Structure formats: structure tokens, C-alpha cells
Amino acid sequence: MAEILSTYPDCQESYLTRTRSRQGMKKISRVFSNKRGLGCTGSNTVLSEVDIEWIVRNTDKDRGQVEEQFQRFLRKHPDGKISKRCFLSMMKECYPSKDSARVGRHIWRMYDVNEDGHIDFREFMAVLYVMSSGTPEENLKQIFRVFDINNDGKISVAELKKIVKDLFHLINDDNSDIDSQQLLVNSAFNEMDENCDGEVSIEEFIQACLSQKKFSTLLTLQIINILISK
């Protein structure tokens, strides 16, 4: 807990500024682009008209730029997809900690929206664009997926506890400070659960973060720090 809190002692740094950091998200793009052989066999490598139109509509890219970006993606990922195994391998490279895979599985949910076990080009572009150029609300909707482990649109105490535990494993190998973990879970959950119904909706999560509530912001900053590191 001390190490996390020392990184963001007063939670004064705006996570919105960091979330919108183009430099940070370019690091993610570069990590993906520098990997060879990350694709999965048997995939269709043709970008569909539907996907092209969706990317053009939801990003600042025109059709030509989308097609050019897709060709670059294919040069590194010939099958047009990135597997979960390879994604976790990338996380391991960024974080040599033995427990990096735990957090990697949570970050994975941001990308694999359709839960098919792969990151395709459309999913990759959606996250990259939203996290680098999206509105604060769009940024937080993406990050919410990290906390929503079972993808039911809500965050439970158990889910938040799991996220905090895995973050501690990533940052602190001995993971000895159980009391601090529970304090962080309880404090953040109480901040976010505005209507006290025992679960946090996406609206409550966004509001808590936009309001810069201390522990909610602390956790969100930690996820963003993982996203833009390395």
C-alpha cells in the first residue's frame, strides 16, 4: 500500500491528463507492433467493410488511414489477431514480476470486447483511439471493464478485492500488507457506491473518478500507469 500511495500521495495529478496521453498509448501501440508471430492461425486477414466503416465512424481516421494502419498491423500479425497468450507474454515482458499475468488478464478485458479470445484490429483500434483521444467518460468506460471481472455491468466488492489483490502482487511481490489492501477496497467501494446498494454501476464509477474521489482515483491511476508504462 505504501508504494502505491507514495506514487500518488495526494491523488492530485489529473488522471484525465494521463489517460489522454498520446505518448503513453503510442507505447502500447509500439509494443504490439514490435511483436512477431503474435497472430493466431486460421483467421480471416481481410478487413471487412463493416469494420472499416465502424473504425472511420468511431475514430479520427479516414478510410485510407484505416487501411494503411491495417496493413501495418498485418505485417506484424499476419493472421490479423493477437491471442491472449501472446498478450500476456507482452505483459510479462513489461512487468517481469511472476504475477504480471494476473493483472494482464484484467487489462485484456479492455480489448477483447466480444470475448472471443483474441484482439482483432477493430478492438485494438477502438481502445487505442479512445484512450488517446476519447472523452474522459469514454476513457473511464474502457477502464471500467478492467474492474468488471464477470462483465455483468457492475463492480462488486469481491471483484474490487480481486483487482486490488492482483495489483499488489504486481507491485509488491511479498504481498504482505493484507490490512492495507482491505482498507483500499473498502474505501474505494464506499466512495463509488453512491446509492449504497452493494454494487457499483458504470455511472457511479465514472462519477467517482470524475469527482476525483481519493481512493477511486488512486486505483484508476494505477491501471492507467500500467497501460502507459514501458
Salt bridges, closest charged atoms under 4 A:
GLU13 OE2 - ARG18 NE 3.52
GLU49 OE2 - ARG63 NH1 2.71
ASP51 OD1 - ARG122 NH1 3.03
GLU67 OE2 - ARG63 NE 3.30
GLU68 OE2 - ARG72 NH1 3.12
GLU93 OE1 - LYS35 NZ 2.50
ASP99 OD1 - ARG102 NE 3.44
ASP99 OD2 - HIS169 ND1 3.03
ASP166 OD1 - ARG102 NH1 3.59
ASP166 OD2 - HIS106 NE2 2.77
ASP166 OD2 - LYS162 NZ 3.48
GLU194 OE1 - LYS213 NZ 3.18
GLU199 OE1 - LYS154 NZ 3.61
